[in-house]
């Protein structure tokens, strides 16, 4: 089985150093980058599938050149290789552009499944996977809490979380699946994994390599524009409840009840 | 032929019986060594540090200083040990055809040998008394730390038998054949025996004499299989003890190809680790001191070390006493080498349960307690290294701590940009090294204050940082902090087995400190874990720094008169107990310093807990336990809090940010502290509260005595 996992380097949320430039674009130099946390869950799910039934995992990202360092961390978890699409034209791409580029890169590959995280912690658009599925006419299975591919029948079964429970969906492979954290905590890379990742291949692709027409892509062709950004208002003062567990519980219930939360 | 033993029937048989047993002993011991040889070659160089090692041998093996931490057991053991050693002169004489006696009888008309005989008589009686005491402990008073089995009783019976038969044989010998000079107690015992039939006397003498030799031979044959083997192994084990600072974990080469990272199997242990196993006597001092075991957790340091020994013994199964040569093995198709499978068996879940590996707080109480200098902690870290670096097998909570240290350089996962938040609201500026360097004023810097993550990010510990910085400012010192250039020293990662993250953080810190040439300056820190890493471990990565704990630094400032306290007699008296940090007191011998600082604070009366100084009891946060849930047994900090509260002190002084957190939490949760009156306060805070106004303490002013 060949699984492609979409990953993205994002500013480390823990560093809280995320900063926008004057053009409202992310200042990538301001913060250390990590693999988008939701993508790690998708990668973990892919690793478990490959461990169970064999196969390979290719990581695919669209990122500036420095993104390869971040991708090594994901390779250390156990992915087989990486592909990074980098092109100066792509700076400032919107979700439409991103989906088109990733779809073009996927068009070069043969695969059984594409796994993606629900959204990214920087842009937070959450529609790139759906865009890719639409462009490549792949079955789109979102909110996955369990993934059961069957190589024999060439079909994949997905348990999809819904507000009231779950649906079980089935689709022919290749298919694109959007993963949730219910699939399990991402593993911590072993030292052997880290060392092995150093020599794993990360293929660099420019738009020309993909045969894509740059005119409709990148910041210049963006169909959305950020006009203004603002910080959320500072949180109000924290209320600390002290006392015995019983008193504490009563105070919290009271707090919630007066606000009609419960 | 052997005039000295003319009365002993069939005396020459001694050579067969004793030396036969001695050869057997040698062969079994050599078989142990074959397992050692199958282990990693790593171990101390036998030819290095001979003076220090010899002194250690005298101190720990012959004077047995550690044994006297438990004075009763210490005296008892000392008595039996030295009794046994002195009586061995007699045995040695017997098994060598009386050569010792013959030679020593030549000068002074045999006076020397007579004196030795008299001494031996006295020693025999004393030793027998100590053996009776030992029996009393094993059969009647039964201290909880001991392991009760037939092995120990057999050994005691044998020792008693060796001493008793020798003395009695002598008494019957004197009664039958007449007294010999010196042995006055045997002569006294012989007086009532003289009335017996001489034939009986001779027969009983012969039986007792041979019983003595038989027991000695049996002892030699039994010893290599017994826990009592320490009589042979304690000496090399003490001689080859860890001479590096106790807080310096073995260096690790992470670039080594095909290496096993850390310790997985017996083969990954060094020979000294196996020697540790064969030296353990199951005395249980380690388990008695272990905070994990004392709070009902699965970790038992004694069982761990004995487990390693059992695995080593298992690896010997099927090995012949006399090794066959390769030719013989090939010719007869013999398979009598060490089975690869026994050497490849994982230690975790065999000698020690997985959970127990993670229960260790690395407080070193076991190492401190062990009379034969067994190193438990380094081995446990070795196991953790393998679990983390090769299998990513560790408590789930650590995932976050590792990622935080790797990502943002601190285990709390706080943004590095908030590293200086603790300085907000101080009445003075806290300079940053980068600014000082940019202004070209590094040369004027007196001291670098290494703040540490806990003091930078934890709300309670930020107050400690503020108090300590206030002391530095009041002393008129030119100090600076690294600010955002500081990151976790890596200590928690290293203690949790993640040497990869440790080396990443530590190397970066070494580079930063070297860039500012801090090797020429003094670094002060209020965190014992930072202190230990920077001072004892950064040398492995090319960082040689002079680091001083804030307790020692404050004491210096007080002694120099740079810091002055207001002592107008108005301060109300309050009692304080000091909770020693393991990494200061036990690992780095810093015991008096914090006490001297407390002594300088007016109105404080220090009351000690039973477990203080080098015998301190961990708060429960060491070894990365700060970032793990404590789900097994009861809470270690609660146990320590109870010990602190039982002193009746109104304040628990701390000297470590982790201890602060644990003691604070413990005190807030303790039933014995219902009103929350007893609080945890760092020594720097206690001192800062009573400092004289800055203008009187500054060094610019003339010194007023």
Interface residues (C-beta under 8 A of the other chain):
Chain A: X12 X14 X15 X16 X17 X32 X34 X185 X187 X188 X189 X190 X191 X192 X193 X194
Chain B: X254 X261 X388 X389 X390 X391 X392 X394 X396 X398 X399 X402 X403 X404 X407 X408 X413 X414 X415 X416 X417 X418 X500
